[in-house]
Amino acid sequence: MPQIHPLQTLLEPIVSQLGYELVRVMTIGQKKPTLQIMIDRLDGSNITVNDCATVSRAVSDILDEKDPIEGQYSLEVSAPGLDRPLTKLEHFQRYNGYEAKIETSCEVEGRKRFKGKLSGVESNDLVHINMNDQDYAIPFADINKAKLVITDELLAAAAEAQEIEL
């Protein structure tokens, strides 16, 4: 399972209460770190600048109150983008059929890196990816990092979703 940032449990209820999914929390840099928060809408529609501002204000309030980060830092709230990270089992189900990159913490069938089409999730938390006509079953708990790969198919699906929203 992708590593969970220590602040995720603090921030997730706040973000969820506002109607968003907390996709990922990550700290970037050391001298003046940036706390990066990726959000998505629970209804699947596109994230707007106003959505990011709403979440930023709410998160800032709780971070100011709890003060969990020492020193100065920057807060960045953004949408996950087309090459979004896949951090939950539901993400692998939602993007079934799309190309992804997966890195594991331990070897699965002799490898730690996979790039291919997602081909399902089993009830026992196995993520399937088809690479070079071979299916690999990767335990979700062993996934360190995963993200979608931008392909023509993904771009077409995003463009179609845009047209539906208009």
DSSP file (Angstrom, degrees, kcal/mol; ACC not computed):
  #  RESIDUE AA STRUCTURE BP1 BP2  ACC     N-H-->O    O-->H-N    N-H-->O    O-->H-N    TCO  KAPPA ALPHA  PHI   PSI    X-CA   Y-CA   Z-CA
    1    1 A M              0   0    0      0, 0.0   140,-0.1     0, 0.0     3,-0.1   0.000 360.0 360.0 360.0 134.2    0.0    0.0    0.0
    2    2 A P        -     0   0    0      0, 0.0   142,-0.2     0, 0.0   143,-0.1  -0.250 360.0 -91.2 -53.9 141.5    1.4    3.4   -0.8
    3    3 A Q        -     0   0    0    141,-0.6     2,-0.5     1,-0.1   141,-0.0  -0.244  37.7-133.0 -59.1 139.9    2.8    5.1    2.3
    4    4 A I        -     0   0    0     -3,-0.1    -1,-0.1    20,-0.1    22,-0.1  -0.847  18.5-124.1 -98.4 127.3    0.4    7.2    4.2
    5    5 A H    >   -     0   0    0     -2,-0.5     3,-2.0    20,-0.3     4,-0.5  -0.410  21.9-119.4 -65.8 141.5    1.6   10.7    5.2
    6    6 A P  T 3  S+     0   0    0      0, 0.0     3,-0.4     0, 0.0     4,-0.3   0.783 113.2  53.3 -55.8 -27.9    1.4   11.3    9.0
    7    7 A L  T 3> S+     0   0    0      1,-0.2     4,-2.5     2,-0.1     3,-0.3   0.576  85.0  87.0 -84.4  -7.8   -1.0   14.2    8.4
    8    8 A Q  H <> S+     0   0    0     -3,-2.0     4,-2.9     1,-0.2    -1,-0.2   0.905  87.0  50.3 -60.2 -42.5   -3.4   12.2    6.3
    9    9 A T  H  4 S+     0   0    0     -4,-0.5    -1,-0.2    -3,-0.4    -2,-0.1   0.818 113.2  47.4 -67.6 -28.9   -5.4   11.0    9.2
   10   10 A L  H  4 S+     0   0    0     -4,-0.3     4,-0.4    -3,-0.3    -1,-0.2   0.895 121.3  34.9 -73.4 -42.0   -5.7   14.6   10.6
   11   11 A L  H  X S+     0   0    0     -4,-2.5     4,-2.4     1,-0.2     3,-0.3   0.771  99.0  76.2 -88.6 -28.4   -6.7   16.1    7.2
   12   12 A E  H  X S+     0   0    0     -4,-2.9     4,-2.8    -5,-0.3     5,-0.2   0.892  94.5  49.7 -56.9 -45.8   -8.8   13.4    5.6
   13   13 A P  H  > S+     0   0    0      0, 0.0     4,-2.2     0, 0.0    -1,-0.2   0.884 112.6  48.5 -62.1 -35.6  -12.0   14.0    7.7
   14   14 A I  H  > S+     0   0    0     -4,-0.4     4,-1.2    -3,-0.3    -2,-0.2   0.940 114.0  45.0 -67.5 -47.5  -11.9   17.7    7.0
   15   15 A V  H  <>S+     0   0    0     -4,-2.4     5,-1.9     1,-0.2     3,-0.4   0.910 114.6  49.1 -63.7 -43.6  -11.4   17.3    3.3
   16   16 A S  H ><5S+     0   0    0     -4,-2.8     3,-1.8    -5,-0.2    -1,-0.2   0.898 105.8  56.9 -62.7 -41.6  -14.1   14.6    3.1
   17   17 A Q  H 3<5S+     0   0    0     -4,-2.2    -1,-0.2     1,-0.3    -2,-0.2   0.807 103.5  54.7 -61.2 -29.1  -16.6   16.8    5.1
   18   18 A L  T 3<5S-     0   0    0     -4,-1.2    -1,-0.3    -3,-0.4    -2,-0.2   0.541 127.1-100.5 -81.3  -7.0  -16.1   19.4    2.4
   19   19 A G  T < 5S+     0   0    0     -3,-1.8    23,-1.6     1,-0.3    24,-0.3   0.706  84.2 113.7  97.4  22.7  -17.1   16.9   -0.3
   20   20 A Y  E   < -A   41   0A   0     -5,-1.9     2,-0.5    21,-0.2    -1,-0.3  -0.844  62.1-124.0-124.1 160.9  -13.7   16.0   -1.6
   21   21 A E  E     -A   40   0A   0     19,-3.6    19,-1.9    -2,-0.3     2,-0.9  -0.890  21.5-133.9 -99.9 132.8  -11.5   12.9   -1.7
   22   22 A L  E     +A   39   0A   0     -2,-0.5    17,-0.2    17,-0.2     3,-0.1  -0.788  28.5 177.2 -84.9 107.5   -8.0   13.3   -0.3
   23   23 A V  E     -     0   0A   0     15,-2.3     2,-0.3    -2,-0.9    -1,-0.2   0.923  59.4 -14.1 -80.1 -47.4   -5.9   11.6   -2.9
   24   24 A R  E     -A   38   0A   0     14,-1.3    14,-2.9     2,-0.0     2,-0.4  -0.988  46.2-157.5-158.9 146.3   -2.4   12.2   -1.5
   25   25 A V  E     +A   37   0A   0     -2,-0.3     2,-0.3    12,-0.2   -20,-0.3  -0.998  27.6 166.8-123.4 131.1   -0.5   14.2    1.1
   26   26 A M  E     -A   36   0A   0     10,-2.5    10,-3.5    -2,-0.4     2,-0.5  -1.000  30.4-140.7-147.4 141.5    3.2   14.7    0.5
   27   27 A T  E     -A   35   0A   0     -2,-0.3     2,-0.4     8,-0.2     8,-0.2  -0.916  21.4-166.6-103.5 128.2    6.0   16.8    2.0
   28   28 A I  E     +A   34   0A   0      6,-2.8     6,-2.8    -2,-0.5    -2,-0.0  -0.954  49.6   4.0-117.8 130.7    8.5   18.1   -0.6
   29   29 A G        -     0   0    0     -2,-0.4     5,-0.1     4,-0.2     0, 0.0  -0.054  58.9-128.6  87.3 169.5   11.8   19.7    0.3
   30   30 A Q  S    S+     0   0    0      2,-0.1    -1,-0.1     3,-0.1    -2,-0.0   0.699  91.5  53.6-126.4 -44.9   13.5   20.2    3.7
   31   31 A K  S    S+     0   0    0      1,-0.3    41,-0.2    42,-0.0    -2,-0.1   0.982 137.0   0.2 -62.1 -58.8   14.7   23.8    4.3
   32   32 A K  S    S-     0   0    0     39,-0.1    -1,-0.3    -4,-0.0    41,-0.2  -0.772  95.1-156.0-127.0  85.5   11.3   25.4    3.6
   33   33 A P        -     0   0    0      0, 0.0    41,-2.5     0, 0.0     2,-0.5  -0.118   8.1-136.3 -66.1 157.8    9.1   22.3    2.8
   34   34 A T  E     -Ab  28  74A   0     -6,-2.8    -6,-2.8    39,-0.2     2,-0.9  -0.967   7.7-146.4-112.0 126.5    5.9   22.3    0.8
   35   35 A L  E     -Ab  27  75A   0     39,-3.6    41,-2.8    -2,-0.5     2,-0.5  -0.843  21.3-160.5 -91.3 109.7    3.0   20.4    2.1
   36   36 A Q  E     -Ab  26  76A   0    -10,-3.5   -10,-2.5    -2,-0.9     2,-0.5  -0.818  10.0-174.3 -99.7 125.1    1.3   19.2   -1.1
   37   37 A I  E     -Ab  25  77A   0     39,-3.3    41,-2.6    -2,-0.5     2,-0.5  -0.976   6.8-161.1-120.6 123.2   -2.3   18.0   -0.9
   38   38 A M  E     -Ab  24  78A   0    -14,-2.9   -15,-2.3    -2,-0.5   -14,-1.3  -0.900  14.5-177.2-105.5 131.0   -4.0   16.5   -3.9
   39   39 A I  E     -A   22   0A   0     39,-2.6     2,-0.3    -2,-0.5   -17,-0.2  -0.872  11.6-169.1-124.7 157.6   -7.8   16.5   -3.9
   40   40 A D  E     -A   21   0A   0    -19,-1.9   -19,-3.6    -2,-0.3     2,-0.3  -0.967  32.7-103.3-138.9 155.3  -10.5   15.1   -6.2
   41   41 A R  E >   -A   20   0A   0      4,-0.6     3,-1.4    -2,-0.3   -21,-0.2  -0.606  20.3-137.7 -79.7 138.7  -14.3   15.7   -6.2
   42   42 A L  T 3  S+     0   0    0    -23,-1.6    -1,-0.1    -2,-0.3   -22,-0.1   0.792 105.3  55.7 -65.1 -27.4  -16.3   12.8   -4.8
   43   43 A D  T 3  S-     0   0    0    -24,-0.3    -1,-0.3     2,-0.1     3,-0.1   0.466 114.6-116.8 -86.3   0.2  -18.8   13.3   -7.7
   44   44 A G  S <  S+     0   0    0     -3,-1.4    -2,-0.1     1,-0.3     3,-0.1   0.374  70.1 132.3  85.3  -5.4  -16.0   12.9  -10.3
   45   45 A S        -     0   0    0      1,-0.1    -4,-0.6    -5,-0.0    -1,-0.3  -0.280  66.1 -76.8 -76.5 169.0  -16.3   16.4  -11.8
   46   46 A N        -     0   0    0    115,-0.1     2,-0.3     1,-0.1    -1,-0.1  -0.314  42.5-116.9 -70.2 145.3  -13.3   18.6  -12.4
   47   47 A I        -     0   0    0     -8,-0.1     2,-0.2    -3,-0.1    32,-0.1  -0.603  32.4-157.8 -76.6 137.8  -11.5   20.4   -9.5
   48   48 A T     >  -     0   0    0     -2,-0.3     4,-1.9     1,-0.1     5,-0.1  -0.665  32.4-105.9-110.7 170.3  -11.6   24.2   -9.8
   49   49 A V  H  > S+     0   0    0     -2,-0.2     4,-2.4     1,-0.2     5,-0.2   0.885 122.9  55.9 -60.5 -38.8   -9.4   26.9   -8.3
   50   50 A N  H  > S+     0   0    0      2,-0.2     4,-2.5     1,-0.2    -1,-0.2   0.872 103.9  53.4 -63.0 -37.0  -12.2   27.7   -5.9
   51   51 A D  H  > S+     0   0    0      2,-0.2     4,-2.3     1,-0.2     5,-0.2   0.934 110.0  47.5 -60.6 -46.1  -12.3   24.0   -4.8
   52   52 A C  H  X S+     0   0    0     -4,-1.9     4,-2.6     1,-0.2    -2,-0.2   0.897 112.0  49.9 -63.0 -40.9   -8.5   24.3   -4.0
   53   53 A A  H  X S+     0   0    0     -4,-2.4     4,-2.4     2,-0.2    -1,-0.2   0.904 109.6  51.4 -65.0 -41.6   -9.0   27.6   -2.2
   54   54 A T  H  X S+     0   0    0     -4,-2.5     4,-2.0     2,-0.2    -2,-0.2   0.936 114.6  42.1 -60.5 -47.9  -11.9   26.1   -0.1
   55   55 A V  H  X S+     0   0    0     -4,-2.3     4,-2.9     1,-0.2     5,-0.3   0.898 111.9  55.6 -67.2 -40.5   -9.8   23.1    1.0
   56   56 A S  H  X S+     0   0    0     -4,-2.6     4,-2.7    -5,-0.2    -2,-0.2   0.919 108.7  47.3 -58.6 -45.5   -6.7   25.3    1.5
   57   57 A R  H  X S+     0   0    0     -4,-2.4     4,-2.1     2,-0.2    -1,-0.2   0.930 114.7  45.9 -62.2 -46.0   -8.6   27.6    4.0
   58   58 A A  H  X S+     0   0    0     -4,-2.0     4,-1.6     1,-0.2    -2,-0.2   0.912 115.8  45.4 -65.0 -42.8  -10.0   24.6    5.9
   59   59 A V  H  X S+     0   0    0     -4,-2.9     4,-2.7     1,-0.2     5,-0.2   0.902 110.3  54.7 -68.2 -41.1   -6.7   22.8    6.1
   60   60 A S  H  X S+     0   0    0     -4,-2.7     4,-2.8    -5,-0.3     5,-0.2   0.909 105.6  53.8 -58.0 -42.6   -4.8   26.0    7.0
   61   61 A D  H  X S+     0   0    0     -4,-2.1     4,-2.0     1,-0.2    -1,-0.2   0.931 112.5  41.9 -59.4 -47.0   -7.2   26.5   10.0
   62   62 A I  H  X S+     0   0    0     -4,-1.6     4,-2.9     2,-0.2     5,-0.3   0.870 114.4  51.4 -70.7 -35.8   -6.6   23.0   11.4
   63   63 A L  H  X S+     0   0    0     -4,-2.7     4,-2.3     2,-0.2     6,-0.2   0.887 110.9  48.7 -68.0 -37.6   -2.8   23.2   10.7
   64   64 A D  H  < S+     0   0    0     -4,-2.8    -2,-0.2    -5,-0.2    -1,-0.2   0.899 115.3  45.3 -65.4 -39.8   -2.6   26.5   12.5
   65   65 A E  H  < S+     0   0    0     -4,-2.0    -2,-0.2    -5,-0.2    -1,-0.2   0.936 124.2  31.0 -69.3 -47.9   -4.6   25.1   15.4
   66   66 A K  H  < S-     0   0    0     -4,-2.9    -2,-0.2    -5,-0.1    -3,-0.2   0.734  86.1-156.6 -86.1 -24.2   -2.7   21.8   15.8
   67   67 A D     <  +     0   0    0     -4,-2.3    -3,-0.1    -5,-0.3    -4,-0.1   0.906  27.8 161.9  47.7  56.2    0.7   23.1   14.6
   68   68 A P        +     0   0    0      0, 0.0     2,-0.5     0, 0.0    -1,-0.1   0.565  52.0  71.5 -82.7  -7.2    2.0   19.7   13.5
   69   69 A I  S    S-     0   0    0     -6,-0.2     2,-0.2     2,-0.1     4,-0.1  -0.934  77.5-135.6-115.5 125.4    4.8   21.1   11.2
   70   70 A E        -     0   0    0     -2,-0.5    -3,-0.0     2,-0.1     0, 0.0  -0.524  65.5  -8.6 -76.3 142.3    7.9   22.7   12.7
   71   71 A G  S    S-     0   0    0     -2,-0.2     2,-0.2   -39,-0.1    -2,-0.1  -0.122 107.2 -25.0  73.0-167.9    9.1   25.9   11.1
   72   72 A Q        +     0   0    0    -41,-0.2     2,-0.3     2,-0.0    -2,-0.1  -0.511  63.7 161.5 -82.5 148.3    8.0   27.6    8.0
   73   73 A Y        -     0   0    0     -2,-0.2     2,-0.4   -41,-0.2   -39,-0.2  -0.973  32.4-121.2-155.5 163.7    6.4   25.7    5.1
   74   74 A S  E     -b   34   0A   0    -41,-2.5   -39,-3.6    -2,-0.3     2,-0.5  -0.858  19.4-142.0-108.3 147.8    4.2   26.3    2.1
   75   75 A L  E     -b   35   0A   0     -2,-0.4     2,-0.4   -41,-0.2   -39,-0.2  -0.937  17.7-176.7-110.1 130.8    0.8   24.7    1.5
   76   76 A E  E     -b   36   0A   0    -41,-2.8   -39,-3.3    -2,-0.5     2,-0.5  -0.984   4.5-173.6-129.6 120.9   -0.2   23.6   -2.0
   77   77 A V  E     +b   37   0A   0     -2,-0.4     2,-0.3   -41,-0.2   -39,-0.2  -0.962  22.5 152.4-114.3 127.7   -3.6   22.2   -2.8
   78   78 A S  E     -b   38   0A   0    -41,-2.6   -39,-2.6    -2,-0.5   -30,-0.1  -0.920  46.0 -95.5-146.9 169.4   -4.1   20.9   -6.3
   79   79 A A        -     0   0    0     -2,-0.3   -39,-0.2   -41,-0.2   -33,-0.0  -0.526  40.3-116.9 -80.1 156.6   -6.0   18.4   -8.5
   80   80 A P        -     0   0    0      0, 0.0     3,-0.1     0, 0.0    -1,-0.1   0.726  47.1-145.2 -71.9 -19.8   -4.3   15.1   -9.2
   81   81 A G    >   -     0   0    0      1,-0.2     3,-0.9     3,-0.1    -3,-0.0  -0.089  35.6 -61.9  80.4 174.7   -4.0   15.8  -12.9
   82   82 A L  T 3  S+     0   0    0      1,-0.3     2,-0.5     2,-0.0    -1,-0.2   0.875 135.8  52.0 -66.6 -37.9   -4.2   13.2  -15.7
   83   83 A D  T 3  S+     0   0    0     -3,-0.1    -1,-0.3    64,-0.1    -2,-0.1  -0.204  90.5 172.1 -91.7  45.1   -1.2   11.2  -14.6
   84   84 A R    <   -     0   0    0     -3,-0.9    64,-2.3    -2,-0.5     2,-0.2  -0.059  36.6-105.9 -57.1 148.1   -2.7   11.0  -11.2
   85   85 A P  B     -C  147   0B   0      0, 0.0     2,-0.7     0, 0.0    62,-0.3  -0.494  23.7-138.2 -70.8 147.8   -1.3    8.9   -8.4
   86   86 A L        +     0   0    0     60,-2.7    60,-0.1    -2,-0.2     3,-0.0  -0.923  39.1 154.2-108.0 105.6   -3.2    5.8   -7.6
   87   87 A T        +     0   0    0     -2,-0.7     2,-0.3    58,-0.1    -1,-0.1   0.520  54.2  48.8-114.6  -8.8   -3.2    5.6   -3.8
   88   88 A K  S >> S-     0   0    0      1,-0.1     4,-1.1   -87,-0.1     3,-1.0  -0.936  81.2-115.9-132.7 154.3   -6.3    3.5   -3.0
   89   89 A L  H 3> S+     0   0    0     -2,-0.3     4,-1.7     1,-0.3     3,-0.4   0.883 115.3  61.8 -54.6 -38.8   -7.8    0.2   -4.2
   90   90 A E  H 3> S+     0   0    0      1,-0.2     4,-3.1     2,-0.2    -1,-0.3   0.841  97.5  58.2 -58.4 -33.0  -10.8    2.1   -5.6
   91   91 A H  H <> S+     0   0    0     -3,-1.0     4,-2.1     1,-0.2    -1,-0.2   0.906 104.7  49.8 -63.6 -40.5   -8.4    4.1   -7.9
   92   92 A F  H  < S+     0   0    0     -4,-1.1    28,-0.3    -3,-0.4    -1,-0.2   0.857 114.4  45.5 -67.2 -34.2   -7.2    0.9   -9.5
   93   93 A Q  H >< S+     0   0    0     -4,-1.7     3,-1.4     1,-0.2    -2,-0.2   0.922 111.9  51.2 -71.5 -44.9  -10.8   -0.2  -10.0
   94   94 A R  H 3< S+     0   0    0     -4,-3.1    -2,-0.2     1,-0.3    -1,-0.2   0.853 115.7  41.2 -61.8 -36.4  -11.9    3.2  -11.3
   95   95 A Y  T >< S+     0   0    0     -4,-2.1     3,-2.2    -5,-0.2    23,-0.3   0.067  79.9 149.4-104.0  23.9   -9.1    3.3  -13.9
   96   96 A N  T <   +     0   0    0     -3,-1.4    23,-0.2     1,-0.3     3,-0.1  -0.343  67.9  28.4 -54.9 132.6   -9.3   -0.3  -15.0
   97   97 A G  T 3  S+     0   0    0     21,-2.2    -1,-0.3     1,-0.4     2,-0.2   0.251  98.8 107.6  96.5 -12.1   -8.2   -0.6  -18.6
   98   98 A Y  S <  S-     0   0    0     -3,-2.2    20,-2.9     1,-0.1    -1,-0.4  -0.644  76.8-100.5 -97.8 158.1   -5.9    2.4  -18.5
   99   99 A E  E     +D  117   0B   0     50,-0.3    50,-2.4    18,-0.2     2,-0.3  -0.531  47.0 172.1 -78.4 141.1   -2.1    2.3  -18.6
  100  100 A A  E     -DE 116 148B   0     16,-2.9    16,-1.9    48,-0.3     2,-0.4  -0.955  30.4-132.9-144.1 160.6   -0.3    2.7  -15.3
  101  101 A K  E     -DE 115 147B   0     46,-2.8    46,-2.1    -2,-0.3     2,-0.4  -0.968  25.9-173.2-113.6 135.0    3.2    2.5  -13.7
  102  102 A I  E     -DE 114 146B   0     12,-2.7    12,-2.6    -2,-0.4     2,-0.4  -0.995   9.8-167.7-130.9 134.4    3.5    0.6  -10.5
  103  103 A E  E     -DE 113 145B   0     42,-3.3    41,-2.5    -2,-0.4    42,-1.8  -0.978  14.0-155.7-118.4 135.6    6.6    0.3   -8.2
  104  104 A T  E     - E   0 143B   0      8,-2.6    39,-0.2    -2,-0.4    38,-0.1  -0.721  22.9-132.7-110.9 160.3    6.6   -2.3   -5.4
  105  105 A S  E    S+     0   0B   0     37,-2.9     2,-0.3    -2,-0.3    38,-0.1   0.714  94.8  23.0 -81.4 -22.0    8.5   -2.5   -2.1
  106  106 A C  E    S-     0   0B   0     36,-0.4     2,-0.1     5,-0.1     5,-0.1  -0.933 100.6 -78.7-139.1 163.9    9.4   -6.1   -2.8
  107  107 A E  E     -     0   0B   0     -2,-0.3     2,-0.5     3,-0.1     5,-0.2  -0.365  34.4-165.4 -67.9 138.1    9.8   -8.3   -5.9
  108  108 A V  E >  S-D  111   0B   0      3,-3.1     3,-1.1     1,-0.1     5,-0.1  -0.983  80.8 -17.6-122.2 115.5    6.7   -9.7   -7.5
  109  109 A E  T 3  S-     0   0    0     -2,-0.5    -1,-0.1     1,-0.2     3,-0.1   0.887 132.6 -49.0  51.1  42.6    7.5  -12.4  -10.0
  110  110 A G  T 3  S+     0   0    0      1,-0.2     2,-0.3     2,-0.0    -1,-0.2   0.539 122.1  82.7  83.3   8.4   11.1  -11.2  -10.1
  111  111 A R  E <   -D  108   0B   0     -3,-1.1    -3,-3.1    -5,-0.1    -1,-0.2  -0.959  50.0-164.6-143.4 161.6   10.5   -7.5  -10.6
  112  112 A K  E    S+     0   0B   0     -2,-0.3    -8,-2.6    -5,-0.2     2,-0.4   0.460  76.7  64.2-120.1  -9.0    9.7   -4.3   -8.8
  113  113 A R  E     +D  103   0B   0    -10,-0.2     2,-0.4    -5,-0.1   -10,-0.2  -0.968  57.7 178.6-123.9 135.4    8.6   -2.0  -11.7
  114  114 A F  E     +D  102   0B   0    -12,-2.6   -12,-2.7    -2,-0.4     2,-0.4  -0.989  10.4 179.5-135.6 141.3    5.6   -2.5  -13.9
  115  115 A K  E     +D  101   0B   0     -2,-0.4     2,-0.3   -14,-0.2   -14,-0.2  -0.922  40.6  89.5-142.5 115.8    4.1   -0.6  -16.8
  116  116 A G  E    S-D  100   0B   0    -16,-1.9   -16,-2.9    -2,-0.4     2,-0.4  -0.949  75.1 -43.6-177.4-167.7    1.0   -1.8  -18.5
  117  117 A K  E     -DF  99 130B   0     13,-1.9    13,-3.2    -2,-0.3   -18,-0.2  -0.687  52.9-120.0 -87.4 131.4   -2.8   -1.8  -18.5
  118  118 A L  E     - F   0 129B   0    -20,-2.9   -21,-2.2    -2,-0.4    11,-0.3  -0.501  31.0-176.5 -64.9 134.3   -4.7   -2.2  -15.3
  119  119 A S  E     -     0   0B   0      9,-2.8    10,-0.2     1,-0.4    -1,-0.1  -0.048  46.4 -60.9-132.2  34.3   -6.8   -5.3  -15.6
  120  120 A G  E     -     0   0B   0      8,-0.4     8,-3.1   -28,-0.3    -1,-0.4  -0.340  40.2-104.4 118.4 166.5   -8.8   -5.5  -12.4
  121  121 A V  E     - F   0 127B   0      6,-0.2     6,-0.2    -2,-0.1     2,-0.2  -1.000  27.4-141.3-132.8 130.5   -8.7   -5.9   -8.6
  122  122 A E    >   -     0   0    0      4,-2.6     3,-1.5    -2,-0.4     4,-0.4  -0.551  26.8-112.6 -89.0 158.5   -9.5   -9.1   -6.8
  123  123 A S  T 3  S+     0   0    0      1,-0.3    -1,-0.1    -2,-0.2     0, 0.0   0.707 115.7  64.5 -63.7 -19.3  -11.4   -9.1   -3.5
  124  124 A N  T 3  S-     0   0    0      2,-0.1    -1,-0.3     1,-0.0    -2,-0.0   0.049 124.9 -99.2 -93.2  27.1   -8.2  -10.2   -1.7
  125  125 A D  S <  S+     0   0    0     -3,-1.5    15,-3.0     1,-0.2     2,-0.5   0.803  73.2 147.5  64.4  34.7   -6.6   -6.9   -2.6
  126  126 A L  E     - G   0 139B   0     -4,-0.4    -4,-2.6    13,-0.2     2,-0.5  -0.901  36.2-150.9 -99.7 126.4   -4.6   -8.1   -5.6
  127  127 A V  E     -FG 121 138B   0     11,-3.3    11,-3.3    -2,-0.5     2,-0.4  -0.842  11.9-148.6 -95.5 127.8   -4.1   -5.4   -8.3
  128  128 A H  E     + G   0 137B   0     -8,-3.1    -9,-2.8    -2,-0.5    -8,-0.4  -0.815  17.9 177.1-101.5 137.1   -3.8   -6.9  -11.8
  129  129 A I  E     -FG 118 136B   0      7,-2.1     7,-2.6    -2,-0.4     2,-0.6  -0.999  20.7-143.1-136.7 135.0   -1.7   -5.3  -14.5
  130  130 A N  E     +FG 117 135B   0    -13,-3.2   -13,-1.9    -2,-0.4     2,-0.5  -0.877  24.1 174.5-102.7 119.9   -1.1   -6.7  -18.0
  131  131 A M  E >   - G   0 134B   0      3,-3.0     3,-1.3    -2,-0.6   -15,-0.1  -0.986  69.0 -15.0-129.4 121.9    2.4   -6.0  -19.3
  132  132 A N  T 3  S-     0   0    0     -2,-0.5    -1,-0.2     1,-0.3     3,-0.1   0.912 128.3 -53.6  52.0  47.4    3.6   -7.5  -22.6
  133  133 A D  T 3  S+     0   0    0      1,-0.2     2,-0.4    -3,-0.1    -1,-0.3   0.683 117.3 112.6  61.8  20.9    0.7   -9.9  -22.7
  134  134 A Q  E <   -G  131   0B   0     -3,-1.3    -3,-3.0     2,-0.0     2,-0.5  -0.988  61.3-138.4-123.0 134.4    1.5  -11.2  -19.2
  135  135 A D  E     -G  130   0B   0     -2,-0.4     2,-0.4    -5,-0.2    -5,-0.2  -0.766  16.3-165.6 -92.6 131.0   -0.8  -10.7  -16.2
  136  136 A Y  E     -G  129   0B   0     -7,-2.6    -7,-2.1    -2,-0.5     2,-0.6  -0.955   9.9-151.4-114.9 135.0    0.8   -9.8  -12.9
  137  137 A A  E     -G  128   0B   0     -2,-0.4    -9,-0.2    -9,-0.2   -28,-0.1  -0.929  18.5-171.1-106.1 112.5   -1.1  -10.0   -9.6
  138  138 A I  E     -G  127   0B   0    -11,-3.3   -11,-3.3    -2,-0.6     2,-0.2  -0.907  24.5-123.2-110.9 122.7    0.4   -7.4   -7.2
  139  139 A P  E >   -G  126   0B   0      0, 0.0     3,-1.9     0, 0.0     4,-0.4  -0.451  17.9-136.2 -61.8 128.5   -0.6   -7.3   -3.6
  140  140 A F  G >  S+     0   0    0    -15,-3.0     3,-1.6     1,-0.3   -14,-0.1   0.862 103.9  62.3 -54.4 -36.9   -1.9   -3.8   -2.8
  141  141 A A  G 3  S+     0   0    0    -16,-0.3    -1,-0.3     1,-0.3   -15,-0.1   0.728 101.0  53.3 -62.4 -22.1    0.1   -3.8    0.4
  142  142 A D  G <  S+     0   0    0     -3,-1.9   -37,-2.9   -38,-0.1     2,-0.6   0.468  81.8 108.8 -92.9  -2.7    3.3   -4.2   -1.6
  143  143 A I  E <   + E   0 104B   0     -3,-1.6   -39,-0.3    -4,-0.4     3,-0.1  -0.655  37.2 174.2 -81.5 121.1    2.7   -1.1   -3.8
  144  144 A N  E     +     0   0B   0    -41,-2.5  -141,-0.6    -2,-0.6     2,-0.3   0.854  69.6   1.1 -85.8 -43.4    5.0    1.8   -3.0
  145  145 A K  E     + E   0 103B   0    -42,-1.8   -42,-3.3  -143,-0.1    -1,-0.3  -0.997  63.1 170.5-152.1 138.8    4.0    4.1   -5.8
  146  146 A A  E     + E   0 102B   0     -2,-0.3   -60,-2.7   -44,-0.2     2,-0.3  -0.987   4.3 164.4-152.1 145.0    1.5    4.0   -8.7
  147  147 A K  E     -CE  85 101B   0    -46,-2.1   -46,-2.8    -2,-0.3   -63,-0.2  -0.991  37.7 -99.4-155.3 157.2    0.2    6.5  -11.2
  148  148 A L  E     - E   0 100B   0    -64,-2.3     2,-0.5    -2,-0.3   -48,-0.3  -0.442  33.2-132.3 -72.9 152.6   -1.6    6.6  -14.5
  149  149 A V        -     0   0    0    -50,-2.4     2,-0.5   -33,-0.1   -50,-0.3  -0.915  23.5-115.9-105.6 132.8    0.4    7.1  -17.7
  150  150 A I        +     0   0    0     -2,-0.5     2,-0.3     4,-0.1   -67,-0.1  -0.570  49.5 161.1 -71.9 119.4   -0.9    9.8  -20.1
  151  151 A T     >  -     0   0    0     -2,-0.5     4,-2.5   -52,-0.1     5,-0.2  -0.828  56.2-101.8-130.1 168.6   -1.9    8.0  -23.3
  152  152 A D  H  > S+     0   0    0     -2,-0.3     4,-2.5     1,-0.2     5,-0.2   0.883 123.7  54.7 -58.3 -37.9   -4.1    8.9  -26.2
  153  153 A E  H  > S+     0   0    0      2,-0.2     4,-2.1     1,-0.2    -1,-0.2   0.908 109.3  45.5 -63.3 -43.8   -6.9    6.8  -24.6
  154  154 A L  H  > S+     0   0    0      2,-0.2     4,-2.3     1,-0.2    -2,-0.2   0.904 113.1  50.4 -67.1 -41.7   -6.7    8.7  -21.3
  155  155 A L  H  X S+     0   0    0     -4,-2.5     4,-2.4     2,-0.2    -2,-0.2   0.901 110.3  50.0 -62.2 -41.2   -6.6   12.1  -23.1
  156  156 A A  H  X S+     0   0    0     -4,-2.5     4,-2.4     2,-0.2    -2,-0.2   0.908 110.6  49.3 -64.5 -41.9   -9.7   11.1  -25.2
  157  157 A A  H  X S+     0   0    0     -4,-2.1     4,-2.2     2,-0.2    -2,-0.2   0.897 111.9  48.8 -64.3 -39.9  -11.6   10.0  -22.0
  158  158 A A  H  X S+     0   0    0     -4,-2.3     4,-1.9     2,-0.2    -2,-0.2   0.902 111.5  49.2 -65.9 -41.2  -10.7   13.3  -20.3
  159  159 A A  H  X S+     0   0    0     -4,-2.4     4,-2.0     2,-0.2    -2,-0.2   0.900 110.9  50.2 -65.1 -40.4  -11.8   15.3  -23.4
  160  160 A E  H  X S+     0   0    0     -4,-2.4     4,-1.9     1,-0.2    -2,-0.2   0.903 109.0  51.5 -64.1 -41.4  -15.1   13.3  -23.4
  161  161 A A  H  X S+     0   0    0     -4,-2.2     4,-1.7     1,-0.2    -1,-0.2   0.874 108.2  53.0 -63.0 -37.3  -15.7   14.0  -19.7
  162  162 A Q  H  X S+     0   0    0     -4,-1.9     4,-1.3     1,-0.2    -1,-0.2   0.916 108.0  50.1 -62.4 -44.4  -15.1   17.7  -20.4
  163  163 A E  H  < S+     0   0    0     -4,-2.0     3,-0.2     1,-0.2    -2,-0.2   0.878 109.0  51.8 -63.9 -38.1  -17.7   17.7  -23.1
  164  164 A I  H  < S+     0   0    0     -4,-1.9    -1,-0.2     1,-0.2    -2,-0.2   0.882 108.4  51.8 -65.7 -38.1  -20.3   16.0  -20.9
  165  165 A E  H  <        0   0    0     -4,-1.7    -1,-0.2     1,-0.2    -2,-0.2   0.759 360.0 360.0 -70.9 -25.4  -19.7   18.6  -18.2
  166  166 A L     <        0   0    0     -4,-1.3    -1,-0.2    -3,-0.2    -2,-0.1   0.493 360.0 360.0 -69.9 360.0  -20.3   21.6  -20.5
